[in-house]
């Protein structure tokens, strides 16, 4: 195995809850592996990367929230709700 091949091998991933719901909805006849379908959905849409970025932003905003403009804004709560929805309530 070359160095390039070892760097490009697929890493096991956990698909987002939204991708799993989409895979189940698309797989009405049960012919395909829904886990694999969900991983493809996440990869092709970039949802997994977007979710990680949102989680990092939420953590950051939580840290600077008190005594700040965020105190009066609902952006932190809206971001948390979006993360919760994307993860199936596991935020």
C-alpha positions in Angstrom: 0.0 0.0 0.0 1.4 3.4 -0.9 1.4 6.4 1.4 -1.3 8.1 -0.8 -3.5 5.0 -0.6 -3.3 4.9 3.2 -4.2 8.6 3.5 -7.3 8.2 1.3 -8.8 5.1 2.9 -12.3 5.7 4.2 -12.6 6.2 7.9 -15.6 4.8 9.7 -18.1 7.6 10.3 -21.4 8.1 12.0 -23.9 9.7 9.7 -26.1 12.6 10.9 -29.6 11.9 12.1 -31.0 13.9 9.1 -29.0 11.8 6.6 -30.3 8.6 8.3 -33.9 9.8 8.1 -33.3 10.7 4.4 -31.8 7.2 3.7 -34.7 5.5 5.3 -37.2 7.6 3.3 -35.3 6.9 0.1 -35.0 3.1 0.7 -38.6 2.2 0.6 -38.0 -1.3 -0.7 -35.0 -2.0 1.6 -32.6 -2.9 -1.2 -29.7 -0.7 0.0 -27.8 -0.4 3.2 -29.2 2.7 4.9 -26.1 3.3 6.9 -24.0 3.5 3.7 -26.6 5.7 2.0 -26.6 8.1 5.0 -22.8 8.3 4.9 -23.0 9.2 1.2 -25.7 11.8 1.8 -23.6 13.5 4.5 -20.4 13.4 2.4 -22.1 14.7 -0.7 -24.0 17.5 1.0 -21.2 18.5 3.4 -23.7 18.2 6.3 -21.2 16.5 8.7 -18.6 19.2 8.3 -21.2 21.9 8.7 -22.5 20.3 11.8 -19.0 20.1 13.3 -18.5 23.8 12.5 -21.9 24.7 14.2 -21.0 22.7 17.3 -17.7 24.5 17.6 -19.4 27.9 17.1 -22.0 27.0 19.7 -19.2 26.1 22.2 -17.4 29.3 21.5 -20.5 31.4 21.8 -21.4 29.8 25.1 -18.0 30.8 26.4 -18.4 34.5 25.5 -22.1 34.8 26.1 -22.5 36.3 29.6 -22.2 40.0 29.8 -22.2 40.3 26.1 -24.5 41.1 23.2 -25.3 37.4 23.0 -27.2 37.7 26.2 -29.8 39.7 24.4 -29.8 37.6 21.2 -31.5 34.4 20.5 -28.8 33.3 18.1 -27.2 30.9 20.6 -30.5 29.2 21.3 -31.3 29.0 17.5 -27.9 27.5 16.8 -28.4 24.9 19.6 -31.8 24.0 18.2 -30.4 23.5 14.7 -27.6 21.3 16.1 -30.2 19.3 18.1 -32.3 18.8 15.1 -29.4 17.7 13.0 -28.2 15.2 15.6 -31.6 13.8 16.4 -31.7 15.5 19.8 -28.3 14.5 20.9 -26.6 17.9 21.3 
